């Protein structure tokens, strides 16, 4: 009869239930892709809805719309089209960085002119305001990849504009120490929340504080860090004493 007795379970013997197996790598990967897909879907649908909605209204009422309203609709559609273009560019950049497809092409360049040109490309984003440039001493000709440097700064300036205060104040500063260039991009926003400084360079990380209507894709800072590393440089973030975030990149020149 003993042979026919049921085998006691761990619970019958006073033990605890076996712990569930941790999710497999494939399950974790599937969950990660699901989260990314959800984020990507939102980032595509939101600007597309604005573009389509604005152009549909303009098309239906173009003969009755006041000129200022017509301009407003076109501007809204154009702004979201730029946002879509930025989104796809970021997706491509992430793929190229993670797969080792970005090639560094260094050349002699005027660092001050390069930085001013980068700032000028984003001035249209700050209506009625400007991006101030501060160089305490003349910057010498440097040897770096101007395309990558401008891309890094563009992403940092874009991020600063998104999280700046009202009215937005964005500043670009640079100095040289030996064979290194130290460049900072700062804003007058709320700064980086405590405990988030080590997270903001991770993919799809977006801050939740402040006015998040213009939040980006959560890829810009990841790309900035990846490109800075390709230039054998470093990138860091801190909060200024007066408020706002300060991103600092140091690259060999």
N, C-alpha and C positions, 0 to 999 in steps of 0.2 A: 504493500500500500504506500510505503514511503516513496517508492520509485514513481508512483502515479501522482504524488502530491505536486501541487503547482509550485513552481519556483518563486520564491519570495522576491518582490521588487525592492529596490533601495528604500522606497517609502515605507514598506511593511517592516523593514528592519530599523526604522528610525532615521534613515539617511535622508538627504535632501534630493530633490529632483535633479536629474542631469541637466547641466547648463546647455542652452541651445547653442548649436554650432555658430561661430561667427560667420557673417556673410562671406561668400567666396569672392575672389578677386573679380570674377565676371559680374557678380551682383553689384559690387561696389562701382565697377566701371559703368554698368548699365545705369545705376542711379546718378552717377556723375554726368553721363551723357544726357539723361533726362532733364537734369537741372540746367545744363547748358542749352539744350534745345528749347526749354521753356523761356530762358533769358533771351536767346536769339530771336525766338518767335515774337516776344514782346517788343524787342528793339526794332524789329522790322515792321510790325503791324502799326505801331503808334505813329511813326513818321509817315508811313504810307497812307494811313487814314487821313492825316492832315493834308497831304499833297492832293489826294483824290477829292476830299471834301472841298478844299479851297478852289480847285480847278473846276469842279462841277458847278459850284455856285457862280463862279465867274463866267462859265460858259452859258448858263441859263439866263443870267441877268446882265450880261455884258453891255447891253444897249440901254439899261436903266440904272446901272451903278454909277454913283459919283466917282470922279477920278481918284479921290483919296481912298475910297473903299476898294476900288479895283486894284490900286497899288498895294494896299494892305493884304489882299488875298494872294496876289502874286508873290509878295515878299514872304508870306507865311509858307507858301508852297516851296519857294526857292530855299528858304532856311532849312526846311525838313529834307529837301533833296540833298543839300550839303551834308546834313546829318547822316543820311543813308550812305553817301559817298564815303564819309569818314568811317562809318561802321564797316563797310566792305574792305576798305584799306587796312583797318586794324585787324580784321580776320585774316587777311592775306599776310600781313606782317607777322602775326603770331605764328602762323604756319611756317613761314620762311625762317624765323628765328629758331623755332623748335626742331626744325629739320636741317639746320646748318646751311641754309641757302643764301644767307646774307654775306656778301663779300665786302670787306673793308678796303676802301680805295683812298689812301691818304695822298694829300697834295699840299703844297704851300698855299696858304690863304690868309687874307686879312681878317683876323678874328673879330675885331670891332665891327667892321662892315658886315660880316656874316651874321653877328648877333643882332645888329640893327635891322638887317633885311628880314630875319626871322620874326622880329617883333612887328615889323610893318605888315607882314602877311596876316596878322590877327587883329590889327587895329579896327577893322570894320566890325568886329564882334562887340566892341565896347562903344556903343553909340554915345557921342558927345564927350567921350573920355579918351585917354590915350594910355599906351603902355610905356611907362618911363624907363629909360635906360641910364644906368649909372656906372661909369668907369672911372675910379679914383685916379688912375694913371693910364697913360697911353698903352694900348695892347700891341704887342709885337706880332709880327708875322708868325704863324704857327704851322705845324705840319700835322694835319689830321684829315678825317673824312668829312668834308663840309656838308654833304647830303645827310649823313647820319646825325651829325651834331644839330643841324637844323630840324630834323625830324624829332629828335629828343626834346629840344626846346619847344617846338610847336606843340607837342603833346602836353608838356608841363604848363605852357601858357594856356592852352585850351582848358586844362583841368583847373587852373587858377581862376579863369574867367567864370567857369561853372559854379565855383564855390565862393567867389568873392562876395563882398557885401554890396549894399545899395546906397550910393553909387559904387560901382566896382573900381577898385584900385589895384592894378597889377604892375609889379616892378621887376625889371631884369637888371642884374648887376654882375660884373665880372672883374676879376683881377688875375694877375699872373704871379706865381711863386716858383721861381726856378723854371723847370721844364713842365710845369703843371698849370692848367687853367682851372680856376675855381669860379663856377657860374651858379648864381642863385636866381630862382623865380619865386616871388612872394606875392601874397594877396592879402586883402583886408577882411577875409571871411571869419568863420568861427574856429578855424584851426582843426587839428586832428584830435579826435576824442582819445582820452586815456585808454591804453590797451589796444589801440587799433594801428599803431605805427608799424608793427611788424606784419600786419595783414594787408595793408592797402596796396602792396605790390603784387598780391596774388590775383590770378585771373578772376574776372567777374566780381571783384569786390567793389562795392559802392557804399559810400557813407550815407547814413540815414538821417543825419541831422541837417537842419537848415532847409532851404527851399530846394527840393529835389526835382522840380519840374524839368530842369535841364540836365539831369544826371546823364552821364555818358554810358558807354557800353561796359565799363569796368575792365577795359583792356589797355587803356592808354598808359597807365603807370607800369603795368607788366612789360609792355613793349619798351618803354623808356629804360627800364632796368636792364632788359635783355640787350638793347643796343649799346648802352653804356658799358656793359661788360665786354662786348665785342671790341670796344675801343680801349680795353684794359683800364677802365675807370670805375668809379664808385658813385652811387647815388644814395642820398639820405634825406630824411625829412624831420623838421622840428617845428615848434610853434614859436612865433616871435613874441616878445614881451608885450607888444601892443595889440596882439591878437592876429590871427591869420596863420596860414601855413607857409613855411619856407623850405623849398626843395633845393638841395645843393648837389651839384654834380662836379666831380673832380676828374679831369681827363689829362693824360700825358700829351704834350704837344711838342 
